[in-house]
Amino acid sequence: MKVLKYVNHYPAHIVDQVESLVKQKQLAAYLIKKYPCKHTVNSEKALYDYVQNYKKRYIKQSAPVSRVSYDAKLQLVKHALGTHTYVSRVQGGKLKAKQEIRIASLFKEAPQVMLDMIVVHELAHLKEKQHNKAFYKLCLHMLPEYHQLELDTRLFLIETELNGPLYK
């Protein structure tokens, strides 16, 4: 199944369970039961403030984030859930670096905890550039259920790709 690309690197027993939910058309019911409503962080300003609150709480010492936005142009397969970029510019003989976080606009319609997972993931990249042990340790520090939420977010992507928005 093509849509299982979001979970194809998981163990076979998990992929089998997901495939079964998809075939029985029970994936939406599973997600709605677990996450009954979507979040309310809809504007760019609200998203920026939301990310800044996480940053202040968990990684105060990292470089500032200059911009946070929803991005309708992100390719989910290529960029997965969001991106973090570092933009360097020379201004008046000084090198200025800005960090930006972009989250796929599809996640405007996601449950709160899935937005949390994406925010935590992108913020962790401020300290750890690679997906290594230290990176995931930081993610778990900020969000103890990170791994389960990452899986559920991938299930959300599968359901959205198959049947459109979860919350209608």
N, C-alpha and C positions, 0 to 999 in steps of 0.2 A: 504494500500500500504506500503510495507516494506521500501522503500526509504524515505518515509515521516517521518521516525524516527528522522531526523534532525530538524523537525519543530513540532513534535507532542505535545510539551509543550506550543505551542503558542495558542492564542484564536482560536476557531472553525472557525470563518469567514476567518482568514488568512490561516489556513490549507485547507479550501475549495477552496480558490483562488489558492493556490499552486497546489492542486490536479487537478484543472481545467486546469491550464497551462501545467501540465505534460500530462494529457489525450489528450489535443489538440496539443501536441508536440510544444508548444510555449515558453517553459521555456528558451531554448537557445537564441531564438530571443529576449526575454525580457532582458536577461543578456547582450547580445552583444550590443543591442541598448543603454543600460545604461552604459556599460563598454566596449568600442569598442576594447581595446587592453590590452595585459598582461604587467606586469612590466618588468623591465630590470635588476633587482637585482638577478643575477644568481649565482655568485660565493660566496663561504663562506666568503671571505674577504669583498666583497661588502655588504653582509648581516650583518656582524659584524659592519662595519662602519655605515650602515643604522640604526641599532639598537642603536649604541652609540650616533648618532646625536639626535635621539628621547630622549634618556636618558639625554643627556646634556641640552636639551631644557626644559624638563619638570620635571625631578626628579633628579637633581644634587646631592642631599644629600643622596641618597640611596647607598647601597653597590655596588661595581663594578661588572660588568658582565665579567667573564673571557673567556667565549666561547659562540658563537652563531653559529648554524649550521642548515642546512636542514637535515632531518632525514627520510630516506626511510622506516625505520622500525616502525615508529609510527603507532599505530592502531587508525584510526580516531574515531571509535565508543568509544573506551576506553578513549583516550586522547583528543578527539575533534580536536583541531586545532594545538596545540603545547604544550610544557611542559617547566616548569622551575624547575630546580633541585638545591639543595644545597648539595655540596659534602664537607664533613669535613675530614681532614687528620691531623695526628700528625706528625710534622716535627721538629726534634731537640727539643723536649719538648714543642713546641708551637702548639696550635690548629689553623690550617689554614682552612678557609672556602672559597669555590669557588662557584659561582653561574653560572649556564649554562642555556641557552635558546635553545630549539630545536623546529624547525618548520617543520611540515610534508612536505616532498619534493613535494608532489602534488601541493603545493602553489607556486612552481617555475613558474607554468603556470596560475597564478591567476592575476586579475587586481591589479593595484597599491594600491588602497584603501582597498582591502581585506588584502593585506600584512600589510598595516598600522594598520588595526583593530587587527590582530593577534599580531603584535609587541606591540601595546598599551596594549592589554590584558595581555600579559606575563610580560611586564614592570610594570604594576599595581600590579602584585603579589610581586614585590620587596618590596612594602610598605604595601600592604594589602594581607594577605595570603588567606583569605576567600572571597567568592563572596558575599559580604555584601554591604550595602548602601554606605559606604566609598569607597569601591572598584569601584563601578560603577560611583560614583561621580568623582573619579580620571580618569577613562576611558573617561568620557565625557569632562573633562577638557582638556585632551590631544587630543581628537578627538570628536568634538561636535556631529557628526552624527553617533556615535558608534553603537547605537542600530539598526539603519537601515542597517548599514554595516554588523552587525552580522547576521541579517536575510538574507541579500543578499549573504553572504558567505555560509550560510546553503543551500540556493538555488543553489549556485555554486556546492556544494558537491552533491546535488541530481542530478543535470544535469550531472556531471562528472561520478557519479556511474551508471547512466542509459545509457549514450551515449559516454563516454570517454571524452578526453580533449575538452574544449570549443573552444580553439584557435588552429586551425589546420594549 
